[in-house]
Amino acid sequence: MRHGKKINHLGRKTAHRSAMLANMACSLIEHKRINTTVAKAKALKQFVEPLVTKSKEDTTHNRRIVFSKLRDKNALSELFREVAPKVGDRPGGYTRIIKLGNRLGDNADMALIELVDYNEIYNVNKPEKKKSTRRAGRKKATDTAQAAPAPEASEKKSDEGKEE
């Protein structure tokens, strides 16, 4: 049984796995999307999302926590300067995993993992959401719009009847 075992070990020792995830996270932050296997993409998602959440508040303490995981100054500065302001209003879900099919050599499931706000294909055609209005205000506006044309139309009909 595997009760309480949340970490996918990916067939690696702890040091190798943490180094691999740190390198993949740096590549993801630098390039905004990377191709990898589905299992590694899911492990990377669990690794990166808390770091992006920490980067939304730019403090020395948060920078040190993120640096202890990433171990790359360039990726750290890019995360805090460029990525964090872009995802500042998002409450979570900073990455997206898109399955690509199987790899030719060993038939491994491949996936594309990307930062959500940097994908131009998905974000271009979406109109900005309008602020919702209360239904009561909407009904009043439609009632007055319907009430105004009705008397004018009845006057025209009565005028037409008089002319004939």
Chimera marker file (.cmm) of the C-alpha trace (Angstrom):
<marker_set name="trace">
<marker id="1" x="0.000" y="0.000" z="0.000" r="1" g="1" b="0" radius="0.5"/>
<marker id="2" x="1.148" y="3.548" z="-0.601" r="1" g="1" b="0" radius="0.5"/>
<marker id="3" x="-0.695" y="5.491" z="2.090" r="1" g="1" b="0" radius="0.5"/>
<marker id="4" x="0.664" y="9.000" z="2.602" r="1" g="1" b="0" radius="0.5"/>
<marker id="5" x="3.337" y="8.768" z="-0.091" r="1" g="1" b="0" radius="0.5"/>
<marker id="6" x="2.818" y="11.909" z="-2.143" r="1" g="1" b="0" radius="0.5"/>
<marker id="7" x="6.269" y="12.269" z="-3.716" r="1" g="1" b="0" radius="0.5"/>
<marker id="8" x="7.002" y="10.550" z="-7.019" r="1" g="1" b="0" radius="0.5"/>
<marker id="9" x="10.630" y="9.514" z="-6.647" r="1" g="1" b="0" radius="0.5"/>
<marker id="10" x="11.118" y="9.323" z="-10.429" r="1" g="1" b="0" radius="0.5"/>
<marker id="11" x="13.583" y="6.430" z="-10.060" r="1" g="1" b="0" radius="0.5"/>
<marker id="12" x="16.241" y="8.677" z="-8.533" r="1" g="1" b="0" radius="0.5"/>
<marker id="13" x="17.909" y="9.279" z="-5.186" r="1" g="1" b="0" radius="0.5"/>
<marker id="14" x="16.890" y="12.355" z="-3.208" r="1" g="1" b="0" radius="0.5"/>
<marker id="15" x="19.884" y="14.523" z="-4.130" r="1" g="1" b="0" radius="0.5"/>
<marker id="16" x="19.596" y="13.680" z="-7.825" r="1" g="1" b="0" radius="0.5"/>
<marker id="17" x="15.849" y="14.345" z="-7.826" r="1" g="1" b="0" radius="0.5"/>
<marker id="18" x="16.135" y="17.709" z="-6.052" r="1" g="1" b="0" radius="0.5"/>
<marker id="19" x="18.948" y="18.838" z="-8.369" r="1" g="1" b="0" radius="0.5"/>
<marker id="20" x="16.979" y="17.745" z="-11.434" r="1" g="1" b="0" radius="0.5"/>
<marker id="21" x="13.821" y="19.577" z="-10.300" r="1" g="1" b="0" radius="0.5"/>
<marker id="22" x="15.841" y="22.708" z="-9.506" r="1" g="1" b="0" radius="0.5"/>
<marker id="23" x="17.411" y="22.666" z="-12.974" r="1" g="1" b="0" radius="0.5"/>
<marker id="24" x="14.059" y="22.060" z="-14.647" r="1" g="1" b="0" radius="0.5"/>
<marker id="25" x="12.474" y="24.881" z="-12.643" r="1" g="1" b="0" radius="0.5"/>
<marker id="26" x="15.244" y="27.271" z="-13.705" r="1" g="1" b="0" radius="0.5"/>
<marker id="27" x="14.723" y="26.267" z="-17.333" r="1" g="1" b="0" radius="0.5"/>
<marker id="28" x="10.969" y="26.734" z="-16.999" r="1" g="1" b="0" radius="0.5"/>
<marker id="29" x="11.386" y="30.214" z="-15.512" r="1" g="1" b="0" radius="0.5"/>
<marker id="30" x="13.927" y="31.184" z="-18.149" r="1" g="1" b="0" radius="0.5"/>
<marker id="31" x="12.183" y="29.781" z="-21.251" r="1" g="1" b="0" radius="0.5"/>
<marker id="32" x="8.539" y="29.925" z="-19.989" r="1" g="1" b="0" radius="0.5"/>
<marker id="33" x="7.863" y="26.389" z="-21.353" r="1" g="1" b="0" radius="0.5"/>
<marker id="34" x="9.748" y="23.109" z="-21.581" r="1" g="1" b="0" radius="0.5"/>
<marker id="35" x="9.147" y="19.624" z="-22.992" r="1" g="1" b="0" radius="0.5"/>
<marker id="36" x="9.542" y="16.697" z="-20.616" r="1" g="1" b="0" radius="0.5"/>
<marker id="37" x="7.816" y="13.502" z="-19.567" r="1" g="1" b="0" radius="0.5"/>
<marker id="38" x="4.405" y="13.640" z="-17.910" r="1" g="1" b="0" radius="0.5"/>
<marker id="39" x="5.719" y="12.277" z="-14.591" r="1" g="1" b="0" radius="0.5"/>
<marker id="40" x="8.508" y="14.867" z="-14.429" r="1" g="1" b="0" radius="0.5"/>
<marker id="41" x="6.075" y="17.632" z="-15.426" r="1" g="1" b="0" radius="0.5"/>
<marker id="42" x="3.723" y="16.709" z="-12.576" r="1" g="1" b="0" radius="0.5"/>
<marker id="43" x="6.621" y="16.624" z="-10.105" r="1" g="1" b="0" radius="0.5"/>
<marker id="44" x="7.886" y="19.966" z="-11.443" r="1" g="1" b="0" radius="0.5"/>
<marker id="45" x="4.442" y="21.523" z="-11.053" r="1" g="1" b="0" radius="0.5"/>
<marker id="46" x="4.426" y="20.625" z="-7.342" r="1" g="1" b="0" radius="0.5"/>
<marker id="47" x="7.962" y="22.023" z="-7.045" r="1" g="1" b="0" radius="0.5"/>
<marker id="48" x="7.481" y="25.327" z="-8.901" r="1" g="1" b="0" radius="0.5"/>
<marker id="49" x="4.037" y="26.542" z="-7.826" r="1" g="1" b="0" radius="0.5"/>
<marker id="50" x="4.984" y="27.236" z="-4.169" r="1" g="1" b="0" radius="0.5"/>
<marker id="51" x="8.066" y="29.121" z="-5.389" r="1" g="1" b="0" radius="0.5"/>
<marker id="52" x="5.955" y="31.359" z="-7.631" r="1" g="1" b="0" radius="0.5"/>
<marker id="53" x="3.596" y="31.982" z="-4.723" r="1" g="1" b="0" radius="0.5"/>
<marker id="54" x="6.563" y="33.029" z="-2.569" r="1" g="1" b="0" radius="0.5"/>
<marker id="55" x="7.806" y="35.348" z="-5.299" r="1" g="1" b="0" radius="0.5"/>
<marker id="56" x="4.591" y="37.388" z="-5.258" r="1" g="1" b="0" radius="0.5"/>
<marker id="57" x="5.812" y="39.088" z="-2.075" r="1" g="1" b="0" radius="0.5"/>
<marker id="58" x="9.326" y="40.414" z="-2.664" r="1" g="1" b="0" radius="0.5"/>
<marker id="59" x="11.052" y="40.193" z="0.699" r="1" g="1" b="0" radius="0.5"/>
<marker id="60" x="14.569" y="39.153" z="1.612" r="1" g="1" b="0" radius="0.5"/>
<marker id="61" x="13.245" y="36.142" z="3.483" r="1" g="1" b="0" radius="0.5"/>
<marker id="62" x="11.216" y="34.921" z="0.482" r="1" g="1" b="0" radius="0.5"/>
<marker id="63" x="14.188" y="35.452" z="-1.833" r="1" g="1" b="0" radius="0.5"/>
<marker id="64" x="16.371" y="33.318" z="0.428" r="1" g="1" b="0" radius="0.5"/>
<marker id="65" x="13.768" y="30.549" z="0.626" r="1" g="1" b="0" radius="0.5"/>
<marker id="66" x="13.360" y="30.463" z="-3.159" r="1" g="1" b="0" radius="0.5"/>
<marker id="67" x="17.141" y="30.627" z="-3.711" r="1" g="1" b="0" radius="0.5"/>
<marker id="68" x="17.635" y="27.624" z="-1.419" r="1" g="1" b="0" radius="0.5"/>
<marker id="69" x="15.381" y="25.627" z="-3.776" r="1" g="1" b="0" radius="0.5"/>
<marker id="70" x="16.422" y="27.035" z="-7.178" r="1" g="1" b="0" radius="0.5"/>
<marker id="71" x="20.159" y="27.643" z="-6.610" r="1" g="1" b="0" radius="0.5"/>
<marker id="72" x="20.418" y="29.996" z="-9.606" r="1" g="1" b="0" radius="0.5"/>
<marker id="73" x="20.685" y="33.775" z="-9.240" r="1" g="1" b="0" radius="0.5"/>
<marker id="74" x="19.549" y="34.546" z="-12.785" r="1" g="1" b="0" radius="0.5"/>
<marker id="75" x="16.411" y="32.442" z="-12.476" r="1" g="1" b="0" radius="0.5"/>
<marker id="76" x="15.715" y="33.965" z="-9.066" r="1" g="1" b="0" radius="0.5"/>
<marker id="77" x="15.951" y="37.536" z="-10.350" r="1" g="1" b="0" radius="0.5"/>
<marker id="78" x="13.791" y="36.749" z="-13.391" r="1" g="1" b="0" radius="0.5"/>
<marker id="79" x="11.197" y="35.061" z="-11.187" r="1" g="1" b="0" radius="0.5"/>
<marker id="80" x="10.903" y="38.036" z="-8.847" r="1" g="1" b="0" radius="0.5"/>
<marker id="81" x="11.192" y="40.776" z="-11.518" r="1" g="1" b="0" radius="0.5"/>
<marker id="82" x="9.183" y="39.451" z="-14.472" r="1" g="1" b="0" radius="0.5"/>
<marker id="83" x="7.092" y="36.421" z="-13.546" r="1" g="1" b="0" radius="0.5"/>
<marker id="84" x="5.771" y="37.549" z="-10.148" r="1" g="1" b="0" radius="0.5"/>
<marker id="85" x="4.214" y="40.855" z="-11.318" r="1" g="1" b="0" radius="0.5"/>
<marker id="86" x="2.558" y="39.089" z="-14.243" r="1" g="1" b="0" radius="0.5"/>
<marker id="87" x="0.901" y="36.451" z="-12.032" r="1" g="1" b="0" radius="0.5"/>
<marker id="88" x="0.270" y="38.767" z="-9.091" r="1" g="1" b="0" radius="0.5"/>
<marker id="89" x="-3.526" y="38.718" z="-9.337" r="1" g="1" b="0" radius="0.5"/>
<marker id="90" x="-3.784" y="34.954" z="-9.974" r="1" g="1" b="0" radius="0.5"/>
<marker id="91" x="-4.644" y="32.925" z="-6.835" r="1" g="1" b="0" radius="0.5"/>
<marker id="92" x="-2.789" y="29.806" z="-8.001" r="1" g="1" b="0" radius="0.5"/>
<marker id="93" x="-2.440" y="27.487" z="-10.975" r="1" g="1" b="0" radius="0.5"/>
<marker id="94" x="0.577" y="29.171" z="-12.499" r="1" g="1" b="0" radius="0.5"/>
<marker id="95" x="1.547" y="26.259" z="-14.745" r="1" g="1" b="0" radius="0.5"/>
<marker id="96" x="-0.244" y="24.217" z="-17.395" r="1" g="1" b="0" radius="0.5"/>
<marker id="97" x="0.594" y="20.674" z="-18.525" r="1" g="1" b="0" radius="0.5"/>
<marker id="98" x="-0.308" y="19.757" z="-22.105" r="1" g="1" b="0" radius="0.5"/>
<marker id="99" x="0.166" y="16.116" z="-23.095" r="1" g="1" b="0" radius="0.5"/>
<marker id="100" x="1.933" y="15.677" z="-26.419" r="1" g="1" b="0" radius="0.5"/>
<marker id="101" x="1.865" y="11.925" z="-27.061" r="1" g="1" b="0" radius="0.5"/>
<marker id="102" x="4.595" y="9.320" z="-26.832" r="1" g="1" b="0" radius="0.5"/>
<marker id="103" x="8.326" y="9.721" z="-27.387" r="1" g="1" b="0" radius="0.5"/>
<marker id="104" x="9.617" y="7.904" z="-30.437" r="1" g="1" b="0" radius="0.5"/>
<marker id="105" x="12.541" y="6.059" z="-28.842" r="1" g="1" b="0" radius="0.5"/>
<marker id="106" x="11.111" y="4.590" z="-25.638" r="1" g="1" b="0" radius="0.5"/>
<marker id="107" x="7.375" y="5.353" z="-25.940" r="1" g="1" b="0" radius="0.5"/>
<marker id="108" x="7.392" y="7.562" z="-22.820" r="1" g="1" b="0" radius="0.5"/>
<marker id="109" x="4.418" y="9.907" z="-22.329" r="1" g="1" b="0" radius="0.5"/>
<marker id="110" x="5.607" y="13.404" z="-23.217" r="1" g="1" b="0" radius="0.5"/>
<marker id="111" x="4.191" y="16.725" z="-22.051" r="1" g="1" b="0" radius="0.5"/>
<marker id="112" x="4.707" y="20.447" z="-22.428" r="1" g="1" b="0" radius="0.5"/>
<marker id="113" x="4.723" y="22.367" z="-19.154" r="1" g="1" b="0" radius="0.5"/>
<marker id="114" x="4.405" y="26.134" z="-19.396" r="1" g="1" b="0" radius="0.5"/>
<marker id="115" x="3.702" y="29.220" z="-17.353" r="1" g="1" b="0" radius="0.5"/>
<marker id="116" x="0.047" y="30.072" z="-17.971" r="1" g="1" b="0" radius="0.5"/>
<marker id="117" x="0.298" y="33.851" z="-18.343" r="1" g="1" b="0" radius="0.5"/>
<marker id="118" x="3.048" y="33.644" z="-20.973" r="1" g="1" b="0" radius="0.5"/>
<marker id="119" x="1.080" y="31.650" z="-23.550" r="1" g="1" b="0" radius="0.5"/>
<marker id="120" x="-0.041" y="33.995" z="-26.324" r="1" g="1" b="0" radius="0.5"/>
<marker id="121" x="-2.168" y="31.367" z="-28.102" r="1" g="1" b="0" radius="0.5"/>
<marker id="122" x="-4.634" y="30.887" z="-25.254" r="1" g="1" b="0" radius="0.5"/>
<marker id="123" x="-4.688" y="34.488" z="-23.996" r="1" g="1" b="0" radius="0.5"/>
<marker id="124" x="-5.048" y="36.510" z="-27.227" r="1" g="1" b="0" radius="0.5"/>
<marker id="125" x="-8.655" y="35.847" z="-28.212" r="1" g="1" b="0" radius="0.5"/>
<marker id="126" x="-10.171" y="35.954" z="-24.741" r="1" g="1" b="0" radius="0.5"/>
<marker id="127" x="-12.027" y="39.214" z="-24.099" r="1" g="1" b="0" radius="0.5"/>
<marker id="128" x="-11.555" y="40.831" z="-20.749" r="1" g="1" b="0" radius="0.5"/>
<marker id="129" x="-14.218" y="39.892" z="-18.269" r="1" g="1" b="0" radius="0.5"/>
<marker id="130" x="-16.809" y="42.557" z="-17.639" r="1" g="1" b="0" radius="0.5"/>
<marker id="131" x="-17.674" y="43.386" z="-14.104" r="1" g="1" b="0" radius="0.5"/>
<marker id="132" x="-20.875" y="41.670" z="-13.148" r="1" g="1" b="0" radius="0.5"/>
<marker id="133" x="-23.862" y="43.842" z="-12.449" r="1" g="1" b="0" radius="0.5"/>
<marker id="134" x="-26.790" y="43.072" z="-10.242" r="1" g="1" b="0" radius="0.5"/>
<marker id="135" x="-29.855" y="41.618" z="-11.865" r="1" g="1" b="0" radius="0.5"/>
<marker id="136" x="-32.145" y="44.172" z="-10.240" r="1" g="1" b="0" radius="0.5"/>
<marker id="137" x="-30.316" y="46.984" z="-12.031" r="1" g="1" b="0" radius="0.5"/>
<marker id="138" x="-30.548" y="45.140" z="-15.338" r="1" g="1" b="0" radius="0.5"/>
<marker id="139" x="-34.287" y="44.550" z="-15.066" r="1" g="1" b="0" radius="0.5"/>
<marker id="140" x="-34.998" y="48.209" z="-14.404" r="1" g="1" b="0" radius="0.5"/>
<marker id="141" x="-33.029" y="49.222" z="-17.475" r="1" g="1" b="0" radius="0.5"/>
<marker id="142" x="-34.910" y="46.786" z="-19.717" r="1" g="1" b="0" radius="0.5"/>
<marker id="143" x="-38.311" y="47.716" z="-18.274" r="1" g="1" b="0" radius="0.5"/>
<marker id="144" x="-37.807" y="51.408" z="-19.038" r="1" g="1" b="0" radius="0.5"/>
<marker id="145" x="-36.502" y="50.592" z="-22.521" r="1" g="1" b="0" radius="0.5"/>
<marker id="146" x="-39.556" y="48.488" z="-23.301" r="1" g="1" b="0" radius="0.5"/>
<marker id="147" x="-42.007" y="50.926" z="-21.796" r="1" g="1" b="0" radius="0.5"/>
<marker id="148" x="-40.804" y="53.941" z="-23.801" r="1" g="1" b="0" radius="0.5"/>
<marker id="149" x="-41.236" y="52.563" z="-27.362" r="1" g="1" b="0" radius="0.5"/>
<marker id="150" x="-44.680" y="51.120" z="-26.706" r="1" g="1" b="0" radius="0.5"/>
<marker id="151" x="-46.589" y="54.467" z="-26.490" r="1" g="1" b="0" radius="0.5"/>
<marker id="152" x="-44.857" y="55.783" z="-29.617" r="1" g="1" b="0" radius="0.5"/>
<marker id="153" x="-45.838" y="52.706" z="-31.603" r="1" g="1" b="0" radius="0.5"/>
<marker id="154" x="-49.474" y="52.970" z="-30.507" r="1" g="1" b="0" radius="0.5"/>
<marker id="155" x="-49.551" y="56.664" z="-31.512" r="1" g="1" b="0" radius="0.5"/>
<marker id="156" x="-48.262" y="55.793" z="-34.986" r="1" g="1" b="0" radius="0.5"/>
<marker id="157" x="-50.923" y="53.126" z="-35.419" r="1" g="1" b="0" radius="0.5"/>
<marker id="158" x="-53.637" y="55.532" z="-34.371" r="1" g="1" b="0" radius="0.5"/>
<marker id="159" x="-52.244" y="58.187" z="-36.758" r="1" g="1" b="0" radius="0.5"/>
<marker id="160" x="-52.214" y="55.679" z="-39.614" r="1" g="1" b="0" radius="0.5"/>
<marker id="161" x="-55.823" y="54.770" z="-38.927" r="1" g="1" b="0" radius="0.5"/>
<marker id="162" x="-56.884" y="58.423" z="-39.068" r="1" g="1" b="0" radius="0.5"/>
<marker id="163" x="-55.195" y="59.062" z="-42.414" r="1" g="1" b="0" radius="0.5"/>
<marker id="164" x="-57.061" y="56.269" z="-44.181" r="1" g="1" b="0" radius="0.5"/>
<link id1="1" id2="2" r="1" g="1" b="0" radius="0.2"/>
<link id1="2" id2="3" r="1" g="1" b="0" radius="0.2"/>
<link id1="3" id2="4" r="1" g="1" b="0" radius="0.2"/>
<link id1="4" id2="5" r="1" g="1" b="0" radius="0.2"/>
<link id1="5" id2="6" r="1" g="1" b="0" radius="0.2"/>
<link id1="6" id2="7" r="1" g="1" b="0" radius="0.2"/>
<link id1="7" id2="8" r="1" g="1" b="0" radius="0.2"/>
<link id1="8" id2="9" r="1" g="1" b="0" radius="0.2"/>
<link id1="9" id2="10" r="1" g="1" b="0" radius="0.2"/>
<link id1="10" id2="11" r="1" g="1" b="0" radius="0.2"/>
<link id1="11" id2="12" r="1" g="1" b="0" radius="0.2"/>
<link id1="12" id2="13" r="1" g="1" b="0" radius="0.2"/>
<link id1="13" id2="14" r="1" g="1" b="0" radius="0.2"/>
<link id1="14" id2="15" r="1" g="1" b="0" radius="0.2"/>
<link id1="15" id2="16" r="1" g="1" b="0" radius="0.2"/>
<link id1="16" id2="17" r="1" g="1" b="0" radius="0.2"/>
<link id1="17" id2="18" r="1" g="1" b="0" radius="0.2"/>
<link id1="18" id2="19" r="1" g="1" b="0" radius="0.2"/>
<link id1="19" id2="20" r="1" g="1" b="0" radius="0.2"/>
<link id1="20" id2="21" r="1" g="1" b="0" radius="0.2"/>
<link id1="21" id2="22" r="1" g="1" b="0" radius="0.2"/>
<link id1="22" id2="23" r="1" g="1" b="0" radius="0.2"/>
<link id1="23" id2="24" r="1" g="1" b="0" radius="0.2"/>
<link id1="24" id2="25" r="1" g="1" b="0" radius="0.2"/>
<link id1="25" id2="26" r="1" g="1" b="0" radius="0.2"/>
<link id1="26" id2="27" r="1" g="1" b="0" radius="0.2"/>
<link id1="27" id2="28" r="1" g="1" b="0" radius="0.2"/>
<link id1="28" id2="29" r="1" g="1" b="0" radius="0.2"/>
<link id1="29" id2="30" r="1" g="1" b="0" radius="0.2"/>
<link id1="30" id2="31" r="1" g="1" b="0" radius="0.2"/>
<link id1="31" id2="32" r="1" g="1" b="0" radius="0.2"/>
<link id1="32" id2="33" r="1" g="1" b="0" radius="0.2"/>
<link id1="33" id2="34" r="1" g="1" b="0" radius="0.2"/>
<link id1="34" id2="35" r="1" g="1" b="0" radius="0.2"/>
<link id1="35" id2="36" r="1" g="1" b="0" radius="0.2"/>
<link id1="36" id2="37" r="1" g="1" b="0" radius="0.2"/>
<link id1="37" id2="38" r="1" g="1" b="0" radius="0.2"/>
<link id1="38" id2="39" r="1" g="1" b="0" radius="0.2"/>
<link id1="39" id2="40" r="1" g="1" b="0" radius="0.2"/>
<link id1="40" id2="41" r="1" g="1" b="0" radius="0.2"/>
<link id1="41" id2="42" r="1" g="1" b="0" radius="0.2"/>
<link id1="42" id2="43" r="1" g="1" b="0" radius="0.2"/>
<link id1="43" id2="44" r="1" g="1" b="0" radius="0.2"/>
<link id1="44" id2="45" r="1" g="1" b="0" radius="0.2"/>
<link id1="45" id2="46" r="1" g="1" b="0" radius="0.2"/>
<link id1="46" id2="47" r="1" g="1" b="0" radius="0.2"/>
<link id1="47" id2="48" r="1" g="1" b="0" radius="0.2"/>
<link id1="48" id2="49" r="1" g="1" b="0" radius="0.2"/>
<link id1="49" id2="50" r="1" g="1" b="0" radius="0.2"/>
<link id1="50" id2="51" r="1" g="1" b="0" radius="0.2"/>
<link id1="51" id2="52" r="1" g="1" b="0" radius="0.2"/>
<link id1="52" id2="53" r="1" g="1" b="0" radius="0.2"/>
<link id1="53" id2="54" r="1" g="1" b="0" radius="0.2"/>
<link id1="54" id2="55" r="1" g="1" b="0" radius="0.2"/>
<link id1="55" id2="56" r="1" g="1" b="0" radius="0.2"/>
<link id1="56" id2="57" r="1" g="1" b="0" radius="0.2"/>
<link id1="57" id2="58" r="1" g="1" b="0" radius="0.2"/>
<link id1="58" id2="59" r="1" g="1" b="0" radius="0.2"/>
<link id1="59" id2="60" r="1" g="1" b="0" radius="0.2"/>
<link id1="60" id2="61" r="1" g="1" b="0" radius="0.2"/>
<link id1="61" id2="62" r="1" g="1" b="0" radius="0.2"/>
<link id1="62" id2="63" r="1" g="1" b="0" radius="0.2"/>
<link id1="63" id2="64" r="1" g="1" b="0" radius="0.2"/>
<link id1="64" id2="65" r="1" g="1" b="0" radius="0.2"/>
<link id1="65" id2="66" r="1" g="1" b="0" radius="0.2"/>
<link id1="66" id2="67" r="1" g="1" b="0" radius="0.2"/>
<link id1="67" id2="68" r="1" g="1" b="0" radius="0.2"/>
<link id1="68" id2="69" r="1" g="1" b="0" radius="0.2"/>
<link id1="69" id2="70" r="1" g="1" b="0" radius="0.2"/>
<link id1="70" id2="71" r="1" g="1" b="0" radius="0.2"/>
<link id1="71" id2="72" r="1" g="1" b="0" radius="0.2"/>
<link id1="72" id2="73" r="1" g="1" b="0" radius="0.2"/>
<link id1="73" id2="74" r="1" g="1" b="0" radius="0.2"/>
<link id1="74" id2="75" r="1" g="1" b="0" radius="0.2"/>
<link id1="75" id2="76" r="1" g="1" b="0" radius="0.2"/>
<link id1="76" id2="77" r="1" g="1" b="0" radius="0.2"/>
<link id1="77" id2="78" r="1" g="1" b="0" radius="0.2"/>
<link id1="78" id2="79" r="1" g="1" b="0" radius="0.2"/>
<link id1="79" id2="80" r="1" g="1" b="0" radius="0.2"/>
<link id1="80" id2="81" r="1" g="1" b="0" radius="0.2"/>
<link id1="81" id2="82" r="1" g="1" b="0" radius="0.2"/>
<link id1="82" id2="83" r="1" g="1" b="0" radius="0.2"/>
<link id1="83" id2="84" r="1" g="1" b="0" radius="0.2"/>
<link id1="84" id2="85" r="1" g="1" b="0" radius="0.2"/>
<link id1="85" id2="86" r="1" g="1" b="0" radius="0.2"/>
<link id1="86" id2="87" r="1" g="1" b="0" radius="0.2"/>
<link id1="87" id2="88" r="1" g="1" b="0" radius="0.2"/>
<link id1="88" id2="89" r="1" g="1" b="0" radius="0.2"/>
<link id1="89" id2="90" r="1" g="1" b="0" radius="0.2"/>
<link id1="90" id2="91" r="1" g="1" b="0" radius="0.2"/>
<link id1="91" id2="92" r="1" g="1" b="0" radius="0.2"/>
<link id1="92" id2="93" r="1" g="1" b="0" radius="0.2"/>
<link id1="93" id2="94" r="1" g="1" b="0" radius="0.2"/>
<link id1="94" id2="95" r="1" g="1" b="0" radius="0.2"/>
<link id1="95" id2="96" r="1" g="1" b="0" radius="0.2"/>
<link id1="96" id2="97" r="1" g="1" b="0" radius="0.2"/>
<link id1="97" id2="98" r="1" g="1" b="0" radius="0.2"/>
<link id1="98" id2="99" r="1" g="1" b="0" radius="0.2"/>
<link id1="99" id2="100" r="1" g="1" b="0" radius="0.2"/>
<link id1="100" id2="101" r="1" g="1" b="0" radius="0.2"/>
<link id1="101" id2="102" r="1" g="1" b="0" radius="0.2"/>
<link id1="102" id2="103" r="1" g="1" b="0" radius="0.2"/>
<link id1="103" id2="104" r="1" g="1" b="0" radius="0.2"/>
<link id1="104" id2="105" r="1" g="1" b="0" radius="0.2"/>
<link id1="105" id2="106" r="1" g="1" b="0" radius="0.2"/>
<link id1="106" id2="107" r="1" g="1" b="0" radius="0.2"/>
<link id1="107" id2="108" r="1" g="1" b="0" radius="0.2"/>
<link id1="108" id2="109" r="1" g="1" b="0" radius="0.2"/>
<link id1="109" id2="110" r="1" g="1" b="0" radius="0.2"/>
<link id1="110" id2="111" r="1" g="1" b="0" radius="0.2"/>
<link id1="111" id2="112" r="1" g="1" b="0" radius="0.2"/>
<link id1="112" id2="113" r="1" g="1" b="0" radius="0.2"/>
<link id1="113" id2="114" r="1" g="1" b="0" radius="0.2"/>
<link id1="114" id2="115" r="1" g="1" b="0" radius="0.2"/>
<link id1="115" id2="116" r="1" g="1" b="0" radius="0.2"/>
<link id1="116" id2="117" r="1" g="1" b="0" radius="0.2"/>
<link id1="117" id2="118" r="1" g="1" b="0" radius="0.2"/>
<link id1="118" id2="119" r="1" g="1" b="0" radius="0.2"/>
<link id1="119" id2="120" r="1" g="1" b="0" radius="0.2"/>
<link id1="120" id2="121" r="1" g="1" b="0" radius="0.2"/>
<link id1="121" id2="122" r="1" g="1" b="0" radius="0.2"/>
<link id1="122" id2="123" r="1" g="1" b="0" radius="0.2"/>
<link id1="123" id2="124" r="1" g="1" b="0" radius="0.2"/>
<link id1="124" id2="125" r="1" g="1" b="0" radius="0.2"/>
<link id1="125" id2="126" r="1" g="1" b="0" radius="0.2"/>
<link id1="126" id2="127" r="1" g="1" b="0" radius="0.2"/>
<link id1="127" id2="128" r="1" g="1" b="0" radius="0.2"/>
<link id1="128" id2="129" r="1" g="1" b="0" radius="0.2"/>
<link id1="129" id2="130" r="1" g="1" b="0" radius="0.2"/>
<link id1="130" id2="131" r="1" g="1" b="0" radius="0.2"/>
<link id1="131" id2="132" r="1" g="1" b="0" radius="0.2"/>
<link id1="132" id2="133" r="1" g="1" b="0" radius="0.2"/>
<link id1="133" id2="134" r="1" g="1" b="0" radius="0.2"/>
<link id1="134" id2="135" r="1" g="1" b="0" radius="0.2"/>
<link id1="135" id2="136" r="1" g="1" b="0" radius="0.2"/>
<link id1="136" id2="137" r="1" g="1" b="0" radius="0.2"/>
<link id1="137" id2="138" r="1" g="1" b="0" radius="0.2"/>
<link id1="138" id2="139" r="1" g="1" b="0" radius="0.2"/>
<link id1="139" id2="140" r="1" g="1" b="0" radius="0.2"/>
<link id1="140" id2="141" r="1" g="1" b="0" radius="0.2"/>
<link id1="141" id2="142" r="1" g="1" b="0" radius="0.2"/>
<link id1="142" id2="143" r="1" g="1" b="0" radius="0.2"/>
<link id1="143" id2="144" r="1" g="1" b="0" radius="0.2"/>
<link id1="144" id2="145" r="1" g="1" b="0" radius="0.2"/>
<link id1="145" id2="146" r="1" g="1" b="0" radius="0.2"/>
<link id1="146" id2="147" r="1" g="1" b="0" radius="0.2"/>
<link id1="147" id2="148" r="1" g="1" b="0" radius="0.2"/>
<link id1="148" id2="149" r="1" g="1" b="0" radius="0.2"/>
<link id1="149" id2="150" r="1" g="1" b="0" radius="0.2"/>
<link id1="150" id2="151" r="1" g="1" b="0" radius="0.2"/>
<link id1="151" id2="152" r="1" g="1" b="0" radius="0.2"/>
<link id1="152" id2="153" r="1" g="1" b="0" radius="0.2"/>
<link id1="153" id2="154" r="1" g="1" b="0" radius="0.2"/>
<link id1="154" id2="155" r="1" g="1" b="0" radius="0.2"/>
<link id1="155" id2="156" r="1" g="1" b="0" radius="0.2"/>
<link id1="156" id2="157" r="1" g="1" b="0" radius="0.2"/>
<link id1="157" id2="158" r="1" g="1" b="0" radius="0.2"/>
<link id1="158" id2="159" r="1" g="1" b="0" radius="0.2"/>
<link id1="159" id2="160" r="1" g="1" b="0" radius="0.2"/>
<link id1="160" id2="161" r="1" g="1" b="0" radius="0.2"/>
<link id1="161" id2="162" r="1" g="1" b="0" radius="0.2"/>
<link id1="162" id2="163" r="1" g="1" b="0" radius="0.2"/>
<link id1="163" id2="164" r="1" g="1" b="0" radius="0.2"/>
</marker_set>
